[in-house]
């Protein structure tokens, strides 16, 4: 038993003793190392914990090599796939439920969410797929971060913000994910400063959600394009495309056969050229409405 250890350490030690899987033991050990005393008298304790952690990581690597098929495969849907991560009890499930149609279980004890949870968020005539990543940060769940378009990092405003941010960024860097597009969210916020790099909100109260949606769209750096049939109104939901996309890119997004039978397209927008005929090479703009004509 370490000298002067706080309640966080003993809680982590209890999770370690009760853990059933290698991944759960790794997470608990990491928490034990993080919360253990770091003075000279605790050097032997820390050395023992790190030795155990190293051994468990090797065992986990062997387990992963035995299974080539990923445990979690979530097909992308909507304009973008966005993953939500954060330390335990930071409010990830509440945020997911508030933004989407998901009904994720919420409780005030750690590690309530065991597997990735999915919901669809609607914003500005677009649909976005949101995935909550469990705080156990097992390798299968973290694998989803590599293919997603954006990561939302949830920070608990009632805890040490800088420490949470450092821990999450360290996790991302260790998994070569620190170059992904990110949005930082300070949840459970009562007072917000002028830091434009962090969105302050209270997911439970539904405060700040519109600002977060706007920040997500801005960070994705995409354009929104509508399609329509002749003599019809524009279709909803719209489509999200990379900037500098062309009519050809849009046609491929809808169906490859459109390229084979394409005749021309009409572009409707707020300019004086609205309704003009264009070819496949036409470069689309944000909020363009495209009417494709085929043979």
SULBELZI-V232413 format. One record per residue. N is the residue number from 1. RES is the residue in one small letter. SS is DSSP state (h for helix, s for strand, l for the rest). PSI is psi in radians with two decimals (none if undefined). Layout:
# SULBELZI-V232413
n:res:ss:psi
N:RES:SS:PSI
N:RES:SS:PSI
This chain:
# SULBELZI-V232413
n:res:ss:psi
1:x:l:2.14
2:x:l:2.62
3:x:l:2.37
4:x:l:0.45
5:x:l:2.52
6:x:l:3.08
7:x:h:-0.50
8:x:h:-0.68
9:x:h:-0.82
10:x:h:-0.54
11:x:h:-0.72
12:x:h:-0.68
13:x:h:-0.66
14:x:h:-0.72
15:x:h:-0.62
16:x:h:-0.77
17:x:h:-0.46
18:x:h:-0.11
19:x:l:2.47
20:x:l:-0.37
21:x:l:2.82
22:x:h:-0.72
23:x:h:-0.72
24:x:h:-0.67
25:x:h:-0.69
26:x:h:-0.81
27:x:h:-0.76
28:x:h:-0.72
29:x:h:-0.70
30:x:h:-0.69
31:x:h:-0.64
32:x:h:-0.75
33:x:h:-0.71
34:x:h:-0.63
35:x:h:-0.09
36:x:l:2.71
37:x:l:2.52
38:x:l:0.42
39:x:l:3.07
40:x:h:-0.61
41:x:h:-0.26
42:x:h:0.18
43:x:h:-0.75
44:x:h:-0.70
45:x:h:-0.88
46:x:h:-0.68
47:x:h:-0.72
48:x:h:-0.75
49:x:h:-0.76
50:x:h:-0.62
51:x:h:-0.78
52:x:h:-0.70
53:x:h:-0.76
54:x:h:-0.73
55:x:h:-0.76
56:x:h:-0.67
57:x:h:-0.65
58:x:h:-0.70
59:x:h:-0.71
60:x:h:-0.67
61:x:h:-0.72
62:x:h:-0.71
63:x:h:-0.69
64:x:h:-0.67
65:x:h:-0.50
66:x:h:-0.43
67:x:l:1.89
68:x:l:-0.37
69:x:l:2.15
70:x:l:2.48
71:x:l:-0.67
72:x:l:2.04
73:x:l:1.98
74:x:l:1.99
75:x:l:2.36
76:x:l:2.41
77:x:l:2.65
78:x:s:-2.87
79:x:l:-0.52
80:x:l:2.73
81:x:s:2.16
82:x:s:2.22
83:x:s:2.46
84:x:s:2.14
85:x:s:2.82
86:x:s:2.85
87:x:l:2.89
88:x:l:2.47
89:x:l:0.42
90:x:l:-0.22
91:x:l:0.39
92:x:h:-0.81
93:x:h:-0.72
94:x:h:-0.71
95:x:h:-0.80
96:x:h:-0.82
97:x:h:-0.63
98:x:h:-0.54
99:x:h:-0.37
100:x:l:-2.97
101:x:l:0.18
102:x:l:2.71
103:x:l:1.05
104:x:l:2.45
105:x:l:2.35
106:x:l:2.31
107:x:l:2.86
108:x:l:0.34
109:x:l:2.75
110:x:l:2.66
111:x:l:0.73
112:x:l:-0.75
113:x:l:2.10
114:x:l:-0.53
115:x:l:2.79
116:x:l:2.40
117:x:s:2.45
118:x:s:2.47
119:x:s:2.81
120:x:s:2.20
121:x:s:2.35
122:x:s:2.24
123:x:s:2.23
124:x:l:0.78
125:x:l:0.33
126:x:s:2.73
127:x:s:2.39
128:x:s:2.40
129:x:s:2.09
130:x:s:2.36
131:x:s:2.13
132:x:s:2.18
133:x:l:2.21
134:x:l:2.59
135:x:l:-0.10
136:x:l:-0.35
137:x:l:0.78
138:x:l:2.80
139:x:h:-0.61
140:x:h:-0.77
141:x:h:-0.74
142:x:h:-0.46
143:x:h:-0.49
144:x:h:-0.48
145:x:h:-0.49
146:x:h:-0.53
147:x:h:-0.16
148:x:l:2.87
149:x:l:-0.37
150:x:s:2.56
151:x:s:2.23
152:x:s:2.13
153:x:s:2.00
154:x:s:2.15
155:x:s:2.37
156:x:s:1.99
157:x:l:-0.28
158:x:l:-0.08
159:x:l:-3.11
160:x:l:1.90
161:x:h:-0.86
162:x:h:-0.68
163:x:h:-0.75
164:x:h:-0.79
165:x:h:-0.75
166:x:h:-0.75
167:x:h:-0.75
168:x:h:-0.72
169:x:h:-0.60
170:x:h:-0.74
171:x:h:-0.81
172:x:h:-0.71
173:x:h:-0.72
174:x:h:-0.50
175:x:l:0.27
176:x:l:0.81
177:x:l:0.09
178:x:l:-0.09
179:x:l:0.02
180:x:l:2.74
181:x:l:2.38
182:x:s:2.68
183:x:s:2.21
184:x:s:2.35
185:x:s:2.21
186:x:s:1.79
187:x:s:2.79
188:x:l:0.53
189:x:l:2.36
190:x:l:-0.62
191:x:l:2.33
192:x:l:2.46
193:x:l:-2.75
194:x:l:0.27
195:x:l:1.92
196:x:l:-0.17
197:x:l:-0.18
198:x:s:2.24
199:x:s:2.11
200:x:s:2.31
201:x:l:2.96
202:x:s:1.73
203:x:l:-0.65
204:x:l:-0.67
205:x:l:-0.17
206:x:l:0.38
207:x:s:2.27
208:x:l:0.05
209:x:h:-0.65
210:x:h:-0.69
211:x:h:-0.65
212:x:h:-0.78
213:x:h:-0.75
214:x:h:-0.71
215:x:h:-0.66
216:x:h:-0.84
217:x:h:-0.76
218:x:h:-0.71
219:x:h:-0.52
220:x:h:-0.45
221:x:l:0.87
222:x:s:3.05
223:x:s:2.66
224:x:s:2.28
225:x:s:2.37
226:x:s:2.70
227:x:s:2.78
228:x:s:2.71
229:x:l:2.70
230:x:l:2.36
231:x:l:0.35
232:x:l:2.88
233:x:l:2.92
234:x:s:2.61
235:x:l:2.50
236:x:l:2.34
237:x:l:2.77
238:x:l:3.13
239:x:s:2.55
240:x:s:2.28
241:x:s:2.79
242:x:s:2.61
243:x:l:2.58
244:x:l:0.24
245:x:l:2.69
246:x:s:3.05
247:x:h:-0.62
248:x:h:-0.73
249:x:h:-0.71
250:x:h:-0.79
251:x:h:-0.73
252:x:h:-0.61
253:x:h:-0.62
254:x:h:-0.97
255:x:l:2.34
256:x:l:-0.50
257:x:h:-0.38
258:x:h:-0.52
259:x:h:-0.71
260:x:h:-0.62
261:x:h:0.14
262:x:s:2.32
263:x:s:-0.99
264:x:s:3.03
265:x:s:2.68
266:x:s:2.39
267:x:s:2.19
268:x:s:2.23
269:x:l:-2.89
270:x:l:0.10
271:x:l:2.99
272:x:l:-0.19
273:x:l:0.20
274:x:l:2.31
275:x:l:-0.03
276:x:s:2.70
277:x:s:2.44
278:x:s:2.92
279:x:l:-3.01
280:x:l:-0.46
281:x:l:-0.09
282:x:l:2.28
283:x:s:2.14
284:x:l:2.67
285:x:l:2.84
286:x:l:2.31
287:x:l:0.16
288:x:l:2.54
289:x:s:2.13
290:x:s:2.23
291:x:s:1.89
292:x:s:2.28
293:x:s:2.32
294:x:s:2.94
295:x:l:none
